[in-house]
Amino acid sequence: MRLNETELLAKRIKRLKEAIKASDDNPFLYETEELIFMKRSLSKLLTVQTQARQIQNGGFGYDV
């Protein structure tokens, strides 16, 4: 079974959210730099996911 890009993106977002939540529960789990990197990555992935959804659904400015 092969996953498409949107499913992979959703899985990455889910894993990052889980890791960030785990670091909230246990502050010694990750270093500050790692946490900052994860939060930036999550932000970028959420932006990509939103743009992909707009393109697939024919959102504003995406007349395909």
Secondary structure, 3 states (H helix, E strand, C coil): CCCCHHHHHHHHHHHHHHHHHHHHHCCCCCCHHHHHHHHHHHHHHHHHHHHHHHHHHCCCCCCC
